[in-house]
Amino acid sequence: MKKIAVYPGSFDPVTNGHLDIIKRASKLFDKLIVAVLYNPNKKSLFTFEERVELLKEAVKDLDNVEVDSFSGLLIDYCNEKKVNAIIRGLRAVSDFEYELQMAQMNRQLNPEIETVILTTSTKYSFISSSLIKEVARFKGDISNLVPDVVLRKLNKILCGGD
Ligand SMILES: O=C(O)c1ccc2[nH]nc(Br)c2c1
């Protein structure tokens, strides 16, 4: 029986921290679905379509990883895709309380689906999508913190560069 996990998020944009979790999870499961949350009410720098395309490019060399999207309750998406686990990343202790609350609620909604929390490499523990965007807005060097495809897109959006 193939074991399938889903790694949900807004990925606005995908960072090297996200990719660290994706690579770790892809070694633990037969298939990993990276699921982009579609939430038109949430203001984002990258469009939903851009976020999906950036992820597809970032994970293209990972054979058992696919990119999808969902809206509404994550657990409903999990039931529909028949996944066995939800993957979440932990960068620092500050992530723990929220992730624990979400894990307990998802267990309440479907006890058959486990939440698997993976810790990021310490070199990514300070990275968040919002901080990346903030630093990039002021032309700070984030080249080691995001996939090349994201760096190029950020330059294009923020500096009008090619
Ligand atoms: O980029 C973010 O906002 C964000 C949030 C929460 C997160 N947990 N693990 C990772 Br990697 C991570 C990234």
The ligand as an SDF file (V2000), in Angstrom:
LIG
                    3D

 13 14  0  0  0  0  0  0  0  0999 V2000
    7.7920   30.6480    5.2410 O   0  0  0  0  0  0  0  0  0  0  0  0
    6.9990   30.5520    6.2010 C   0  0  0  0  0  0  0  0  0  0  0  0
    6.1650   31.4340    6.5270 O   0  0  0  0  0  0  0  0  0  0  0  0
    7.0570   29.2900    7.0630 C   0  0  0  0  0  0  0  0  0  0  0  0
    6.1550   29.1490    8.1270 C   0  0  0  0  0  0  0  0  0  0  0  0
    6.2190   28.0150    8.9380 C   0  0  0  0  0  0  0  0  0  0  0  0
    7.1660   27.0330    8.6590 C   0  0  0  0  0  0  0  0  0  0  0  0
    7.4590   25.8430    9.2690 N   0  0  0  0  0  0  0  0  0  0  0  0
    8.4830   25.2230    8.6110 N   0  0  0  0  0  0  0  0  0  0  0  0
    8.8440   26.0040    7.6060 C   0  0  0  0  0  0  0  0  0  0  0  0
   10.2280   25.5750    6.4150 Br  0  0  0  0  0  0  0  0  0  0  0  0
    8.0560   27.1710    7.5770 C   0  0  0  0  0  0  0  0  0  0  0  0
    8.0050   28.3120    6.7590 C   0  0  0  0  0  0  0  0  0  0  0  0
  1  2  2  0
  2  3  1  0
  2  4  1  0
  4  5  1  0
  4 13  2  0
  5  6  2  0
  6  7  1  0
  7  8  1  0
  7 12  2  0
  8  9  1  0
  9 10  2  0
 10 11  1  0
 10 12  1  0
 12 13  1  0
M  END
$$$$
